[in-house]
């Protein structure tokens, strides 16, 4: 590193990794919900509130509940970091907004 000339990129730059963006994490979490429960689940970005509301349609036995999804969010090591910016909604997407 000390041999790096001023203005040249550091050789350790290749080892640095950018943190995942919130949008990618939320979309991956929604994909996980779809795969886990085999139900329609969606997210959108609410710009004015700076939130990602997650909605979906429950299954025939009303699962997953909001608590089930909150538990999955809390136990997801990546998505839980963004839990403050995720809003769990439903009642069928609050009648699709």
C-alpha positions as CSV (number, residue, x, y, z in Angstrom):
1,X,0.0,0.0,0.0
2,X,2.8,2.4,0.8
3,X,4.1,2.0,-2.7
4,X,0.8,3.3,-4.2
5,X,1.3,6.6,-5.9
6,X,-0.9,9.6,-5.0
7,X,-4.1,9.5,-7.1
8,X,-3.8,5.8,-7.9
9,X,-6.4,3.3,-6.5
10,X,-5.4,1.4,-3.4
11,X,-4.7,-2.3,-3.9
12,X,-7.0,-3.1,-1.0
13,X,-9.9,-1.5,-2.8
14,X,-10.7,-4.9,-4.4
15,X,-11.2,-6.4,-0.9
16,X,-13.8,-3.8,0.1
17,X,-17.4,-4.7,-0.4
18,X,-20.2,-2.3,-0.5
19,X,-23.1,-2.8,1.9
20,X,-26.3,-4.0,0.2
21,X,-28.8,-1.3,-0.7
22,X,-32.0,-1.2,1.2
23,X,-34.1,-1.7,-1.9
24,X,-32.2,-4.9,-2.8
25,X,-32.6,-6.2,0.7
26,X,-36.3,-5.5,0.9
27,X,-36.9,-7.1,-2.5
28,X,-34.9,-10.2,-1.5
29,X,-37.0,-10.5,1.7
30,X,-40.2,-10.2,-0.3
31,X,-39.0,-12.9,-2.6
32,X,-38.2,-15.1,0.4
33,X,-41.7,-14.6,1.7
34,X,-43.2,-15.5,-1.7
35,X,-41.1,-18.7,-1.8
36,X,-41.8,-19.6,1.8
37,X,-45.5,-19.2,1.8
38,X,-46.3,-19.5,-2.0
39,X,-48.6,-16.4,-1.8
40,X,-48.7,-13.1,-3.5
41,X,-46.5,-10.6,-1.6
42,X,-45.3,-7.3,-2.9
43,X,-43.4,-4.2,-1.7
44,X,-43.3,-0.6,-3.0
45,X,-41.3,2.4,-1.9
46,X,-43.3,5.2,-0.3
47,X,-41.0,8.1,-1.1
48,X,-42.6,10.8,1.1
49,X,-42.5,8.5,4.2
50,X,-39.1,6.9,3.2
51,X,-40.6,3.5,4.0
52,X,-41.0,0.2,2.2
53,X,-44.6,-1.1,2.9
54,X,-44.9,-4.8,2.4
55,X,-48.3,-6.2,1.6
56,X,-49.7,-9.5,0.6
57,X,-52.7,-11.8,0.4
58,X,-53.0,-14.3,3.2
59,X,-53.5,-18.0,2.6
60,X,-56.8,-19.8,3.0
61,X,-56.1,-20.3,6.7
62,X,-55.1,-16.6,7.2
63,X,-51.4,-17.4,7.4
64,X,-48.9,-15.9,7.5
65,X,-50.0,-13.4,10.0
66,X,-48.4,-10.0,10.5
67,X,-46.7,-11.4,13.6
68,X,-45.3,-14.3,11.5
69,X,-43.8,-11.9,9.0
70,X,-42.5,-9.7,11.8
71,X,-40.8,-12.7,13.3
72,X,-39.2,-13.6,10.0
73,X,-38.1,-10.0,9.5
74,X,-36.5,-9.9,13.0
75,X,-34.7,-13.2,12.5
76,X,-33.4,-12.3,9.0
77,X,-29.8,-11.2,9.6
78,X,-29.7,-8.8,6.7
79,X,-33.3,-7.5,6.4
80,X,-33.5,-6.9,10.2
81,X,-31.0,-4.1,9.8
82,X,-33.6,-2.2,7.8
83,X,-36.6,-3.1,9.9
84,X,-37.1,0.6,10.8
85,X,-37.8,1.4,7.2
86,X,-40.1,-1.5,6.5
87,X,-43.8,-1.3,7.2
88,X,-45.8,-4.5,7.4
89,X,-49.3,-3.9,6.2
90,X,-52.1,-6.0,4.8
91,X,-55.8,-6.8,5.3
92,X,-55.3,-7.7,1.6
93,X,-53.0,-4.8,1.0
94,X,-55.5,-2.5,2.8
95,X,-57.7,-3.1,-0.1
96,X,-54.8,-2.6,-2.5
97,X,-54.3,0.9,-1.1
